[in-house]
Amino acid sequence: MQTIILTLHVIVCVVLIILVLLQAGREGMGVIFGGGGNSSVFGSTGAGGVLVKLTTFLAVLFIATSLGYNLMTRTGSDQGSSIVDIQFEEIPAPKTEAPAAPVSPAPETSAPAGQIPAS
């Protein structure tokens, strides 16, 4: 079913693009590029009624296929489908040991008088 909706969605997209490009502009920049002539595929009055209705129908179909495909492919709410719901792993802080008692240098022992200390 998802394949059918996705295929229909792509076809609707392509046809919708073509229909929008076929519609005549309202004397805007199209005149510069040769779009100001009265001779068109649908006659001098244009196909305003047909193209507008067909474009509206395809736009509604585009929205329907978009929502339908979204509803079919969504996951359960318990899987964290939103970026707000994602829980990141916390990095544990490095363990710091309590500082040991300050080590004071060993007291120098003085040699008795007359003796030379051994080094």
Protein Blocks (a to p, Z undefined) as FASTA:
>chain_A
ZZmmmmmmmmmmmmmmmmmmmpccehiaklmnopabfbdfkojnopmlmmmmmmmmmmmm
mmmmmmmmmmmmpccfklopafklpccddddddddddddddddddddddddehiacdZZ
